[in-house]
């Protein structure tokens, strides 16, 4: 029977042959006694599995079939293959960056929320942009109607970014911006805003998401087809390596892949497959791997299966280190390190009994910390209804602070390392993710499999299977399909004033009347000529941004050259 098999996941030298034999014999005796007990008192289920459908044995011991080399597979924190963490001292040296993803309505309103969060002890900013901004439309575009400022802040021009970060010293905070297709434009605006504060680009620290491949499979805020999109990304890599050396040029995101319904294994596999595609594109563009790889970062989801999530983070680190070393020949240790931001799982939040979301978020945040995250956002309990209220945001941030300052969890590195169960899950996730990577390589790589619809179909099938398990009651969601109760509708929810669109369009109209129209036209023409050639786009985007060309104007100029992407059907 499968549950009788266990795994060896610690250094073999800990147990000599005689000791292993004794463990195996004792385990067999224990199993026989347990079987007698189960015959009288059955277990809750016939079989147990993780959310990723990994079979779970009753107990794990150091004896078994699989062998693992401690130094090769685990090692020490800060050492290859970084399974146990990317820094030798991890949180004993410095705690993770505490971020709360925020942005809504106008730049001025979002600026007030940022200042509030910084006063509450947040240590980094994380900017949410509204949907028109994410797909390259100004607030006065017909397709922007009803969406301005709703799921994030509306950004139309440099003037909005200046207001967004007003009186926030950009050389003192690390800023993460969840922007993809127009990432080059928003980054240029950020750099110019810092310049107006008297801050040189080399002093800036932060991240742009800039991960277009997952938009095609899981999120949908794309503009251009894959080939020109990859050019924009590698242009950003090259520009930042020369001018903004401390900036993370991409946050390769598994978060949205998981939110779309993938399993933990698929999240790791598809995220790293996208990472491989970006590295290959940069090398093909003439960049040296160790020149840009140290500034690659990742973004993962912290879902509800506690131990599986911890193992997922550890497996992803080990896989990426081996990929960078063996596949791409990276020499710098920093090129091998998978550094990542984590956000708790929005898809697990329920509108039913929303206070339960506080417990869910706490478990998810704890799994991220035990898994070795570098940065963390905790969702607010009311996000199943609306943008988070100020009080709910404070509770979410306090959750991180309690873990950091009261729990004792950060006081030793990788405290679950060596757990027979966690190491088994780590090995299993790595093995299953590698199988996906082999399949993707065989079929031509991430871009090719996206164009074929393979990755999208895999995610959709997993999402359907999970939803069916909830509907059938196999997967319990407390308050949703078990322990339900009647409850009053929530009150005091955060609502964005629909008048924000008028204020944004009025501001745009005023900007266009007073800016230097000739300078804008000239800059956009120069950008179009560059896009038709092969020069790096970033200097031309910077020039247009400084003239107060709008985000929509810049993206429309690139649309004229690159065209727009049309989604692949997986039916």
C-alpha positions in Angstrom: 0.0 0.0 0.0 1.2 3.5 -0.8 0.9 4.8 2.7 3.4 2.2 3.9 6.1 3.8 1.8 8.1 6.6 3.3 10.8 8.9 2.1 14.4 9.6 3.1 14.8 13.4 2.9 17.6 14.2 5.3 21.3 13.5 5.1 21.9 9.8 4.7 24.8 9.9 7.3 22.3 10.7 10.1 21.2 7.0 9.9 23.5 4.1 9.2 22.3 0.9 7.7 21.6 -0.7 11.0 19.6 2.3 12.4 17.6 2.4 9.1 16.8 -1.3 9.4 15.6 -0.7 13.0 13.4 2.2 11.9 11.9 0.1 9.1 11.2 -2.8 11.4 9.6 -0.5 14.0 7.6 1.2 11.3 6.2 -2.1 10.1 5.2 -3.1 13.6 3.6 0.3 14.2 1.7 0.0 10.8 0.3 -3.4 11.8 -1.0 -2.1 15.1 -2.4 1.0 13.4 -4.2 -1.1 10.8 -6.0 -3.0 13.6 -7.1 0.3 15.1 -8.3 1.6 11.7 -10.4 -1.5 11.2 -12.3 -0.6 14.4 -12.2 3.2 13.9 -11.8 4.2 10.3 -10.0 7.4 9.3 -11.9 10.4 8.1 -11.2 9.6 4.4 -10.2 6.6 2.4 -7.3 8.6 1.0 -5.7 12.0 1.7 -4.4 14.4 -0.9 -3.0 17.9 -1.0 -4.7 20.6 -3.1 -2.3 19.7 -5.8 -3.5 16.1 -5.8 -0.3 14.8 -4.1 -1.1 11.7 -2.1 -0.4 12.1 1.6 0.9 9.2 3.7 -0.1 8.7 7.3 3.3 9.5 8.6 6.8 10.2 7.2 10.0 8.6 8.6 13.7 8.8 7.7 13.6 5.4 6.2 12.2 4.6 2.7 12.9 4.4 -1.0 14.0 7.8 -2.0 17.4 9.1 -1.2 18.4 12.7 -0.9 21.8 14.4 -0.5 21.7 17.0 2.2 24.3 19.4 0.8 23.1 19.0 -2.8 19.3 19.2 -2.2 19.0 21.3 1.0 22.3 22.9 2.0 22.4 25.9 4.2 20.6 29.2 4.0 22.3 31.6 1.6 24.0 28.6 -0.2 23.2 26.9 -3.4 20.6 25.5 -4.1 18.9 28.0 -1.7 16.2 25.5 -0.6 16.5 26.9 2.9 16.5 30.6 2.0 18.4 33.1 -0.1 20.2 34.8 2.9 22.3 33.1 5.6 20.5 34.9 8.4 17.1 35.6 6.7 14.8 37.4 9.2 17.3 37.4 12.0 19.1 40.0 9.9 16.2 41.9 8.4 12.4 41.2 8.4 10.6 40.8 5.1 9.2 44.0 3.5 5.6 44.6 4.7 3.5 45.9 1.8 -0.2 46.5 1.5 -1.4 46.6 -2.1 -3.2 49.8 -2.4 -4.5 52.3 -5.0 -8.0 53.6 -5.9 -9.8 56.6 -7.4 -7.4 59.5 -7.9 -3.7 59.9 -7.3 -4.4 62.3 -4.4 -6.7 59.8 -2.6 -4.2 57.0 -3.1 -1.4 59.2 -1.8 -3.4 59.7 1.4 -3.8 56.0 1.8 0.0 55.4 1.3 0.9 58.0 3.9 -1.6 56.3 6.3 -0.1 52.9 5.7 3.5 54.2 6.2 2.4 55.8 9.5 1.0 52.3 10.6 4.4 50.7 10.1 4.3 49.5 6.5 7.8 49.3 5.1 7.2 49.4 1.3 4.6 50.7 -1.1 2.6 48.5 -3.5 0.6 50.3 -6.2 -2.6 49.0 -7.8 -3.6 50.6 -11.1 -7.1 50.8 -12.5 -8.1 48.7 -15.5 -7.9 51.5 -18.1 -4.3 52.2 -17.0 -3.4 48.5 -17.1 -4.5 48.2 -20.8 -3.1 51.5 -21.9 -6.1 53.8 -22.1 -6.5 57.3 -20.8 -9.5 58.0 -18.5 -11.3 59.9 -21.3 -11.3 56.9 -23.6 -14.8 55.4 -24.3 -13.7 52.0 -23.1 -12.6 53.5 -19.7 -16.2 54.5 -18.8 -17.3 52.8 -15.6 -13.8 51.6 -14.7 -11.8 54.7 -13.8 -10.3 54.4 -10.4 -12.2 51.3 -9.5 -9.7 48.5 -9.0 -6.7 50.8 -8.6 -5.5 54.3 -9.1 -6.1 56.1 -12.4 -2.8 57.2 -14.1 -3.0 59.3 -17.3 0.2 61.2 -17.3 3.3 62.2 -15.4 1.2 64.7 -13.5 -0.7 61.8 -11.8 2.4 60.0 -10.8 3.8 63.2 -9.3 0.6 63.6 -7.2 0.6 59.9 -6.3 4.0 60.2 -4.6 3.8 63.7 -3.4 5.8 64.2 -0.2 6.9 60.5 -0.2 10.7 60.4 -0.5 11.3 57.9 -3.2 14.9 57.2 -2.1 13.6 56.1 1.3 10.9 53.6 0.3 10.8 50.5 -2.0 7.9 50.8 -4.4 6.3 47.8 -6.2 4.0 48.6 -9.1 1.6 46.0 -10.5 1.7 47.1 -14.1 2.5 45.0 -17.2 1.8 46.0 -20.8 2.5 49.7 -20.1 5.2 49.0 -17.5 7.9 50.9 -19.5 5.7 54.0 -19.5 4.9 53.9 -15.8 8.5 53.2 -14.9 9.6 56.3 -17.0 7.0 58.4 -15.1 8.4 57.1 -11.7 12.0 57.9 -12.7 11.1 61.4 -13.8 9.0 62.0 -10.6 12.1 61.0 -8.6 14.2 63.3 -10.7 11.9 66.2 -9.8 12.5 65.3 -6.1 16.2 65.5 -6.8 16.7 61.7 -6.6 19.0 60.0 -9.0 17.8 56.8 -10.7 20.6 54.7 -9.1 19.1 55.5 -5.7 15.7 54.0 -6.6 14.6 50.7 -5.2 11.5 48.8 -6.2 9.8 46.5 -8.7 7.6 46.7 -11.8 5.7 43.5 -12.5 6.4 43.7 -16.2 5.3 40.1 -16.7 3.3 40.0 -19.9 3.3 36.2 -20.5 1.0 35.4 -17.5 -1.4 38.1 -18.8 -2.0 35.9 -21.8 -2.8 32.8 -19.7 -4.3 34.1 -16.5 -5.1 37.8 -16.2 -5.9 39.4 -19.5 -4.4 42.9 -19.2 -2.3 42.6 -22.3 -2.0 45.1 -25.2 0.6 43.9 -27.7 1.4 40.4 -29.2 4.1 38.3 -27.5 7.0 39.2 -29.8 7.0 43.0 -29.4 6.0 42.6 -25.7 9.1 40.6 -25.2 11.2 43.3 -26.9 9.8 45.9 -24.5 10.7 43.8 -21.6 14.2 43.2 -22.7 14.6 46.9 -23.4 13.6 47.6 -19.8 16.2 45.0 -18.6 19.0 46.7 -20.6 18.0 50.2 -19.6 17.7 49.4 -15.9 21.0 47.5 -15.8 22.7 50.7 -17.0 20.7 53.4 -15.2 18.6 51.9 -12.3 20.9 49.1 -11.0 18.9 48.5 -7.8 15.5 48.2 -9.5 13.9 44.8 -10.0 13.0 44.8 -13.6 10.4 42.1 -13.6 8.2 40.3 -11.0 7.5 37.0 -12.7 4.1 36.2 -11.3 2.6 32.9 -10.3 0.1 34.8 -8.1 -2.4 35.4 -10.9 -1.8 31.9 -12.4 -3.0 30.6 -9.0 -5.8 33.0 -8.7 -7.0 31.8 -12.1 -7.3 28.3 -10.7 -4.0 26.5 -11.1 -2.6 24.0 -8.5 0.6 24.8 -6.5 2.6 22.6 -8.9 1.3 24.4 -11.9 2.0 27.7 -10.3 5.6 26.8 -9.9 6.0 25.2 -13.3 4.3 27.9 -15.4 5.9 30.8 -13.5 9.4 29.3 -14.0 8.6 28.5 -17.6 7.8 32.2 -18.1 11.0 33.1 -16.3 13.0 30.8 -18.6 11.4 32.6 -21.6 12.4 36.0 -20.3 16.0 34.9 -19.7 16.2 33.4 -23.2 14.8 36.6 -24.8 17.3 38.8 -22.9 20.2 36.6 -23.9 19.0 36.6 -27.5 18.9 40.4 -27.3 22.6 40.4 -26.5 22.5 40.8 -22.7 24.9 38.8 -20.5 23.0 36.6 -18.1 24.8 37.9 -14.9 24.1 41.5 -16.0 20.3 41.2 -15.7 19.5 38.0 -13.8 20.2 39.4 -10.3 17.4 41.9 -10.7 14.8 39.3 -11.7 12.2 38.7 -8.9 9.1 36.5 -8.5 5.6 36.9 -7.1 3.8 33.9 -5.6 0.4 33.2 -4.1 0.0 31.9 -0.5 -2.9 29.6 -0.7 -4.7 27.7 2.1 -3.0 24.3 2.1 -0.4 25.3 4.8 2.4 22.7 4.4 2.0 22.4 0.6 2.5 26.2 0.3 5.7 26.2 2.5 7.1 23.3 0.4 6.1 25.1 -2.8 8.2 28.1 -2.0 11.2 25.9 -1.1 10.8 23.8 -4.3 10.6 26.9 -6.5 13.8 28.3 -5.0 15.7 25.0 -5.6 14.4 24.6 -9.2 15.3 28.1 -10.2 18.8 27.9 -8.8 19.4 24.7 -10.8 17.9 26.2 -14.0 20.0 29.3 -13.8 23.2 27.3 -13.0 22.8 24.3 -15.3 20.8 25.7 -18.2 22.0 29.3 -18.5 25.5 29.0 -16.9 25.0 31.9 -14.5 28.0 32.5 -12.4 26.9 35.1 -9.9 25.2 33.7 -6.8 22.7 36.5 -7.1 21.6 35.2 -10.5 20.7 31.9 -8.9 18.6 33.3 -6.1 14.9 33.2 -6.5 13.7 36.3 -4.5 10.0 36.6 -4.2 7.1 38.7 -3.0 4.0 36.9 -1.7 0.4 37.9 -1.5 -2.2 35.9 0.4 -4.8 34.2 -1.8 -7.7 36.5 -2.8 -9.5 33.6 -4.3 -9.9 32.0 -0.9 -11.7 35.0 0.6 -15.4 34.5 1.2 -18.3 36.9 1.4 -19.9 34.5 3.8 -18.7 35.1 7.4 -16.0 37.5 6.3 -14.3 37.6 9.7 -13.1 34.0 8.9 -10.9 35.6 6.3 -8.7 37.0 9.0 -7.8 33.4 10.1 -7.3 32.4 6.4 -5.0 35.3 5.8 -3.0 34.6 9.0 -2.3 31.0 8.0 -1.4 32.0 4.5 0.9 34.8 5.7 2.6 32.4 8.2 3.2 29.9 5.3 4.9 32.6 3.3 7.2 33.5 6.2 8.0 29.9 6.9 8.6 29.5 3.2 11.2 32.4 3.2 9.4 35.3 1.4 11.3 38.6 0.9 8.1 40.7 0.8 4.5 40.1 1.8 1.0 41.6 1.3 -1.8 40.4 3.5 -5.4 40.7 2.1 -8.1 42.4 4.0 -11.1 40.6 5.3 -13.6 42.7 3.4 -12.0 42.3 -0.1 -14.6 39.7 -1.2 -17.0 42.7 -1.2 -15.1 45.8 -2.2 -11.8 47.6 -2.1 -10.5 47.2 1.5 -11.6 49.7 4.2 -9.0 51.5 6.2 -9.8 49.4 9.4 -9.6 46.1 7.5 -6.2 47.2 6.0 -4.9 48.0 9.4 -5.9 44.5 10.7 -4.2 42.9 7.7 -1.0 44.8 8.3 -1.1 44.0 12.0 -1.3 40.3 11.1 2.2 40.6 9.6 3.5 42.6 12.5 2.2 40.0 15.1 4.0 37.3 13.1 7.1 39.4 12.9 7.4 40.7 16.4 5.4 38.3 18.7 5.4 34.8 17.2 9.1 33.9 17.4 8.8 32.3 13.9 11.4 34.7 12.3 14.0 33.9 14.9 15.5 30.8 13.2 16.0 30.2 9.5 13.8 27.6 7.7 12.4 26.2 11.0 10.5 23.4 9.1 13.6 22.3 7.2 14.2 18.6 7.9 10.6 17.8 8.6 10.1 14.5 6.8 6.7 15.7 5.6 7.8 19.1 4.4 10.8 17.7 2.6 8.7 15.0 0.9 6.3 17.7 -0.3 9.2 19.9 -1.5 10.7 17.0 -3.5 7.3 16.0 -4.9 6.4 19.5 -6.0 9.9 19.9 -7.6 9.5 16.6 -9.5 6.0 17.4 -10.8 6.9 20.9 -11.8 10.0 19.7 -13.6 7.8 17.3 -15.6 5.7 20.3 -16.7 8.8 22.2 -17.7 10.1 19.3 -19.7 6.7 19.1 -21.5 6.8 22.9 -22.2 10.4 22.7 -23.5 9.4 19.8 -25.8 6.5 21.9 -27.2 8.7 24.9 -28.0 8.8 26.9 -24.7 6.4 29.1 -22.8 5.5 31.5 -25.6 4.7 28.6 -28.0 2.6 26.7 -25.5 0.7 29.9 -24.7 0.0 30.4 -28.4 -1.1 26.8 -28.5 -3.4 27.3 -25.5 -1.8 24.5 -23.5 -1.1 26.4 -20.3 -4.5 28.1 -20.4 -6.3 24.8 -20.8 -4.3 23.2 -17.9 -5.3 26.1 -15.6 -8.9 26.0 -16.6 -9.2 22.2 -16.0 -7.7 22.6 -12.5 -10.0 25.5 -11.7 -13.0 23.4 -12.8 -11.9 20.4 -10.7 -11.5 22.6 -7.6 -14.8 24.3 -8.1 -16.6 20.9 -8.5 -14.9 19.6 -5.3 -16.3 22.7 -3.4 -19.7 22.2 -4.9 -19.8 18.5 -4.0 -18.5 19.3 -0.4 -15.3 17.3 -0.8 -13.4 20.5 -0.2 -14.7 22.2 2.9 -14.8 26.0 2.9 -15.9 27.1 6.4 -19.0 29.3 6.3 -19.5 28.7 2.5 -20.4 25.0 2.2 -20.3 24.0 5.9 -21.1 25.7 9.1 -23.3 28.2 7.3 -25.4 30.8 9.1 -27.7 33.6 8.3 -26.1 37.0 8.5 -26.8 40.6 7.8 -25.2 42.2 4.7 -22.0 44.1 5.4 -21.9 47.8 6.0 -19.4 50.6 5.8 -17.9 49.2 2.6 -15.3 51.1 0.6 -16.9 52.7 -2.5 -15.1 54.7 -5.2 -16.9 58.0 -6.1 -18.1 57.6 -9.7 -17.3 61.3 -10.2 -13.6 60.4 -10.3 -13.8 59.9 -14.1 -15.0 63.4 -14.6 -12.3 64.9 -12.4 -9.7 62.8 -14.3 -11.0 63.8 -17.8 -11.1 67.5 -16.7 -7.5 67.2 -15.5 -6.5 65.6 -18.8 -8.2 68.4 -20.8 -6.5 71.0 -18.8 -3.1 69.3 -19.3 -3.4 69.0 -23.0 -4.3 72.7 -23.2 -1.2 73.9 -21.3 1.5 71.4 -22.3 3.9 72.0 -25.3 1.9 70.3 -28.1 4.8 70.4 -30.5 7.1 68.7 -28.1 4.6 66.0 -27.5 4.0 65.4 -31.2 7.8 65.3 -31.9 8.4 62.9 -29.0 5.7 60.5 -30.1 6.9 60.5 -33.7 10.4 59.7 -32.5 9.0 56.8 -30.4 7.1 55.5 -33.4 10.3 55.5 -35.6 12.2 53.8 -32.8 9.5 51.1 -32.5 9.8 50.4 -36.2 13.5 49.8 -35.8 15.6 48.0 -33.2 16.9 50.7 -30.8 16.0 50.6 -27.1 12.6 52.1 -26.6 13.2 53.4 -23.1 15.0 56.7 -23.9 12.2 57.6 -26.3 9.5 56.7 -23.8 11.3 58.9 -21.2 11.4 61.8 -23.7 7.7 61.5 -24.3 6.8 61.2 -20.7 8.8 64.4 -19.8 6.8 66.3 -22.4 3.6 65.1 -20.6 2.5 62.8 -23.4 -0.3 60.7 -21.8 -0.1 57.0 -21.2 -2.8 56.4 -23.7 -1.0 58.4 -26.4 2.2 56.5 -25.8 0.4 53.1 -25.9 -1.5 54.1 -29.0 1.7 55.0 -30.8 3.1 51.6 -30.0 -0.2 50.0 -31.1 0.2 51.5 -34.5 3.5 49.6 -34.9 3.0 46.5 -32.9 -0.7 45.8 -33.2 -2.9 44.2 -30.5 -3.0 40.7 -29.2 -6.1 38.5 -29.8 -6.8 35.8 -27.2 -6.4 32.1 -28.1 -9.5 30.0 -27.8 -9.0 26.8 -25.8 -12.4 25.3 -26.6 
